[in-house]
Amino acid sequence: MPQYGKDPKIRAGNSPGIAHNARVISYNLSEEERPDGIKVRYKIRIATGKRGREIDARQVAVIMEVLQWLSQHPERP
């Protein structure tokens, strides 16, 4: 088990990390990691079951669309 305060990435404050049976993961960047001092927070929601499958299908469709566009628009030198 990680010890809070020992690793700068593990904090007990606003960044609880992954809790048991959690569906939301939050992470705040430390001051050294922030671009131009802007506060940055990542919040990841975990979806499973039917909702997870719907999101996966949507992501696949978008990735396929991007790949198709890239193949039709080759980079020019």
Secondary structure as GFF3:
##gff-version 3
##sequence-region A 1 77
A	DSSP	beta_strand	24	28	.	.	.	ID=ss1
A	DSSP	three_ten_helix	31	33	.	.	.	ID=ss2
A	DSSP	three_ten_helix	35	37	.	.	.	ID=ss3
A	DSSP	beta_strand	41	45	.	.	.	ID=ss4
A	DSSP	alpha_helix	49	72	.	.	.	ID=ss5
###
